[in-house]
């Protein structure tokens, strides 16, 4: 028999759980007819967020490596590598074009979700982007040019 609890009742019960004040590891567009414009990747320290345009999305690869899963999503010349468990939920959101945010979770939150995860929420332990932020910034500034080590100059 299907679960007959209402969403309101579930929210009320979950409000008293240890994870009630913790943010979810992902979010998606609520309207089924809407599509996400960007995928925002947030680091657990909250100091950096990167955006990947879904218009540049090309493919993904989902693998299981020992006790964890790895999901790599390609956006044109860039890639996002997500590690954790229960990443199949993200695959569904990617296929439907509705995933708009993923967040790397703190180790405390990962441990709590591993003990009890009734909503089968993805447990995202690590998120990396390639090329990384510092590498892109060096490229923009032109610091890879050996002779100048300055910002690029326009040649006349």
GILINNOR-V882528 format. One record per run of one state. SS is the DSSP state (h for helix, s for strand, l for the rest). FROM is the first residue (numbers start at 1). TO is the last residue. Records with the same first field share a line. If there is no record, write none. Layout:
SS = FROM-TO  FROM-TO
//
This chain:
l = 1-6  15-25  29-37  43-48  66-67  76-77  86-87  97-98  104-106  116-122  131-132  142-156
h = 7-14  54-56  88-96  107-115  133-141
s = 26-28  38-42  49-53  57-65  68-75  78-85  99-103  123-130
//
